[in-house]
Amino acid sequence: MRSNFIAVGPDETLLEADRIMRLARIRHLPVVHKDVLVGLVSHRDVLAASISKLEAAAPAQRIDHLRSISIREVMQRTLTTADETTTLATAARRMLGQKIGCLPVVRPGPAGPVLLGLVTESDLLRAAYVPDFTGASD
């Protein structure tokens, strides 16, 4: 599990999410409100929102379009998660079974699940094949 991650709020825009994902070279952003995991937005979600209306649009139009959409509108709300005791094998099975690339790791909190970290496809590959790898993260 990676405990250093970037999260966004549900009221931020897809433009902000897109920029964060591009700059950090990541494909998943947990959506957190008052320390509670409320959703997940993926690179695929951003692409779906921008392609639907802007197949032939200019870059400025794409930026304006993404700026007009809040993360809340497109985030995935029904999430498959893990807890601190979930093994890597179980996490991999969940991810493969659900065809997802990221598994939020949560702990129950009084207002809802508190995000502790993320397990990504890259984390599983690193753990299985190159545990000493210290290069770029996903």
Helices and strands as residue ranges (DSSP letters): H 14-24, E 28-33, E 36-42, H 43-53, H 59-67, H 71-74, H 88-98, E 102-109, E 112-120, H 121-129
